[in-house]
Amino acid sequence: MIRQPILHRHFLSGCCKRVLAALLVFYALDSSAQVKKDTTSYVQTLDIYSGKTDTVMAVKTHFEAPNWHRDNYLILNSKGKIYTLDLPSKKLAQLNTGFADQSNNDHGISPDGKWLVISHNDKKDPSPKPYKSAIYVLPIEGGEPRRITPEVPSFWHGWAPNGKTLAYCAERNGNFDIYTIGIDGGTEKRLTTEEGLDDGPDYSPDGKYIYFNSYRTGHMQIWRMHTDGSNPEQLTFDTNSNWFAHPSPDNKWIVYIAYTSDQKQSHLFGKDVKLRLMNLQTKEIKDLTPVFYGGQGTINVPSWSPDSKKFAFVSYSVQ
């Protein structure tokens, strides 16, 4: 059966891989059974006010996790490499990331637009863990990465508005929690201690909150907490499995991905999902898309346009 992307009627359309150590390798690589060889990726932008979705690129390979740079291009990953996709010309180009050729879908742009953070599987790391994702920073135009996190696995998700701190999901002693670390490295700080997966930390643009998804209630929901980890507050309460909340640059909205069935602590590719929008003042939630084929890789990382009117995502079809 062919799974189709969302079509123009306004649409055409690495973290759950962390729940069990053995699955870290399985979901991190494009060669896994979850990512089919006949996958088509549809890189798209969606206007939250008009509802219109534009397809920037449709390509018969697996692309993931767009970031939106202020100079009007996207940054994505595919098969361990990082690419730029110019929005006006739709030109795709590989970015020089030096030795880091095993990047997963947890990457992003610094608040000043000058730096790129990536999560790269460092096979030379002495840890016995099966997947050794570490966080690195490099110039936005490309270059040799500089390692930030001392321990693996670590998966980046958020950059503090002042540019000084990174937030990430990491497994330490068998539990996945949210940590922060300074941009120059050093000692990491653990922010969550609840049982179950805490993932996807993304800073609010005013620096007051970190938004994240958590399984602490026995169902994956969107939460936020102060940036020191205090005062956690649950924001969604429905039957969807809700992941990866990204606040808009104007701090009025969060967009997130909702699996339409209970996925427990998993965030798999190839599932029925939709994108939803929450008004942060009223807490009102609405669907931005109908249900489509996506999941892992659709919207893992911050992807808002600088003017807060649009965001980028990826939907898929599989033969």
N, C-alpha and C positions, 0 to 999 in steps of 0.2 A: 504494500500500500504506500502511496506517496503522501507524505505529510506536507501540506502546503503552507506557505507563509500567509500573513495577513495581507489582503489585497486592497487596492486603493479605495475604497469607500472610507477613506481616511486611513487606510492601512495597507501596506505591502510588507508586509513585513519582510588557587587555587585552594573552596572553604569547606563544604560538606565532605569534600574529599579528605577531610581531616578527622572525621568521627572515629574511625578505626584506623590504626596504624597501617594495617595491610592495604587499606583502600587509598592511602595517600598516593601511592604510585599509580594505582589503577585510574583514578580520576584526573590526575595531574597531566597525563600525557595524551596527546591527540591520537595516538595509536591505540588507545584503549578501546574496548568493545563498545563503550558508550558513544564514541564519536565515529560514525560510519564513514567509510571512504567516499560514499556518494552524497555526503552532506553538502547542501548549498547554504551559504551564509548571506543574510540580507542585512547590511548595515544601514540603519535608518535613523532619521531624526523626527521627533514628534513635537508639534506646537501645542502647548497645554491650553491655549486660549481658543484656537480655531479647531483643534482636534485633527488637523491635517498631518499626515505622515508622508515624508519623502524618503525614497530609497536612494541612498548615496552610492551603494555598490552592491551588486549581487555576484557572488563568486563561488565556484564549486570547490571550496575547501573550507576548513574550519577557522573562522576568525572570532575573537572574543573581546568583550569588555572595553568599549570605547571610552576614552577621556577626551574632553573638548578643550583645546587650547584657545586662549584669547586671540591668537592670530588666525583663527578660523580653520583649523585642521584638527583631525582626530588622531589619537594614538591608540593602537590596538595590538593584540598579540596573536600569533599563529605559529603553531609547531615550534614553540620555544623562542621564536624571534619576535622583535618589536618592529612595528610598522607605523608610518604616518600616512594619513589619507587626507589630502587637501580637499576641502569642501567645494570651493568654486570650480576647480579643474577636475576634481575626482581622480587626481593622480595618486597612485599608491607607491610608496618607496620604503625600503627597509632602512631602519635606523641603526647606526653603528653603536652596539652595546659591548664592544670589546670581547672579553672572554665569556660574557654572560649570554649563552646561547640556549639556555633551558629555562626561560622565563615563563611563569604561569600567568593567570589572568588577574593578578593582584598588583596593579601598577597605577601610578598617578602623577599629577603635575603639582609643583609647588605653588603656593599662593602668589608669588611674584612672577610665575611663568618661566623661570630660568632653569629649573631643575626637574628631573624625572626620577621617580622612585620605582624600583622594580623588585619583584620577588623571584629569585633565581635558585634553581636546584643545584646546590654546590656539592657535586659528587665527591669532591676531595675533602669535605668536612669529616673529621674523625668520628662523628657520632654514629652509633650503630643503628639509628632510626632509618627506616626504609626510604623516607623522602626528606630531603635536606634543604628545604626552602629557607633561604636567608634574604634579608632586606639590604638593598644596595641603592646608592644615589649616584647619578651621573648628570652631566650637563644636558639641557633639553635638546641641544643640537646634536647630541651623541658624544661618545667618548668612553674612557675606561671607568668602570663602576668602582665605587668605594663602599666597602662593606660597613653596615651599621649595627646589625644585631649579632651578638656573640653566639647565640644558641639557635638551634633548629628543632622543629620547623617553625618558621615565622612567616606570616602572610600579611603584607601591608594592606591598610584600608583607609587611613585618614591622615591628613596633614593639618596641624594646628594653624589657625589663621595668621599667627605671628611668624610662622615658618620655622619655629625652633623645636617642635616636637612631632614625632610620628606615632600614630596609634595602629595597632595590629592585633591579629588573632594568633595565638601561639599555643602549642602543646608543651606543657611542662608537667612531668610526673603523672602522665596519663589523663590529664583534663585540659580541655581547650578553653582558654580564657582570654580576656582583653588586657593588653599591656601597652605601655607607652615607653618611649625612649627618646633621648635628645638627638638632634640631627648629627651631632658629632659622635654618637655612640655612648658607651659607658654602661651604667647599670640600668637595667630595665625595671619598670614599676608595674606591678600587677594591680589591675583595677577591679576585676571581678573574681569572686571565689565560690559562686554557686555551683552545684552539681549540674552537669549537662552543658551543652555547647553554648558559649557566648561568642558572637562573631560579628563581622562587618562594621567595625567602629568607624564613624565618620563625624567630623567636627561640625557644629553649627558655625556659620560665618562670624558670629559675634563672640565666639570662643567660650560660650557659657555651657554648652552641652556636648556630649558625645552620644550620637544615635547608634543603636546596635540592634541585632536580633538575638533572642535568647530562648532557650528551651527550659528555663528554670521552672516553669509552671507545668511542664509535661506537654506543651504544645508550642511550636515556634511562633513567636510574636515579636512585634517591634517595641523597643524600649528606648528610653534615653536616661542619661545620668549626668551629673556634673562632671567636669573634666578631671576631677580628682577621684572619681568613682563613687561619690556619695549621692544619696537621694535618688536611687533608681525609680523610674516611673514607667509603668506599662501604658502603651499608646494604642495597641490594637487588641481586639478581644474576639475575633471571629473564628470560623472553622478552617479558613485557609492556612497554609503554612507560609508565613510572611518573612521575607529576607531583604537585606541590603537597603536600608533607608538612606536616601541621599538628600540632605537639605539644599534648597536652592540658594544661589548667591545672595538674593535679596532677603533671605530668611523668612519667606512667607509660606513655603511649601516643603513637604518631603515627597519624593517619588520612591516607590519600592515595588518589588516583584512579589506576587502572590501565587503560590501553587494552589490549584483549585481542589486538591485533595490532600489529606494529611500525609506529609512526607517524613514525619518524625524528625530526626536530626539530619536528614539528608538534603542535599541540594544538587540534584542530578541533572544532567543534560537529557533532553528528549522527553519533556513532560508538558502537560497542559498548564499554561501559566497566563497571567495577565498583569499589566502594569497599573498601579493605583496611585492616586494623588491625595495627600492629606493637607488640608488647610490648617496651618499651625496655630492660628488664632482661634478658630471655631472647633477644631479637631474633626471637622466634617471630611468624609472620605468618599471619593468617587472613582469609578473605573475610567481609565484613560484608553484602554484597548479592549477589544473582545478577547476571548481566549485564543491563544496561539501556541505554536510548538517552540519551546525554548527551555530556559532553566539555567544551568551552569553556563556562564559565558554571556548571558543576555545583558545583565546590568550589574556586574559585580562591584564596580568601582564608580567614583564620582564622574558624572557624564553630562552635567548641566552646561548649557551655553552661558557665556558670561552675563548676558542680559536677563537671565532667568525665564526666558520665554519658551525655550526648547530644551530637550535633552536627547542624547543619542543612545541607541540600544541595538541589539542584534536578535533577529528571529531566524528560524531555520526551516528547511524542508529536507526530508530524507526519502530516498527511493526505497 
